Amino acid sequence: MMAMFLKVFRFETTEEVPVPVAHLTVRAKDGIYLRVTLRDGLDTISKQIRE
């Protein structure tokens, strides 16, 4: 599923800077904010996903 999202959408960071917190894995304290936009030329694929 993640591969399908990466194929169709572009993920970019926003102005919010993540603050690392050490657990078993390193995570951001308040999450990681991403801007998600359709990749260029993928209108046909996005229509198929919605159907």
C-alpha positions in Angstrom: 0.0 0.0 0.0 2.8 2.4 0.9 4.4 1.8 -2.6 1.1 2.8 -4.2 1.0 6.0 -2.2 4.6 6.8 -3.1 3.9 6.2 -6.8 0.9 8.5 -6.9 1.7 11.2 -4.3 4.7 13.4 -3.5 5.5 13.7 0.2 7.4 16.9 1.4 8.2 18.1 4.9 6.5 21.3 6.1 7.9 24.1 8.2 7.3 22.1 11.4 10.7 20.6 12.5 10.4 17.2 14.2 11.9 16.8 17.6 13.5 13.4 18.0 12.5 11.3 21.1 14.4 8.1 21.9 12.3 5.1 22.5 13.0 1.6 21.1 13.0 3.5 17.8 13.6 7.2 17.3 10.3 9.1 16.8 9.3 12.7 16.6 7.8 14.0 19.8 4.7 15.6 18.1 4.7 13.6 14.9 6.1 14.5 11.5 4.1 16.9 9.4 4.0 16.2 5.7 2.5 18.0 2.7 1.0 15.4 0.3 0.3 16.4 -3.3 -0.5 14.4 -6.5 2.5 13.8 -8.7 2.4 15.5 -12.1 0.5 13.6 -14.9 -1.2 11.2 -12.6 -4.8 12.4 -12.8 -5.8 9.2 -14.5 -4.4 7.0 -11.7 -6.0 9.1 -9.0 -9.4 8.7 -10.8 -8.9 4.9 -10.8 -8.1 4.9 -7.1 -11.3 6.8 -6.2 -13.5 4.3 -8.1 
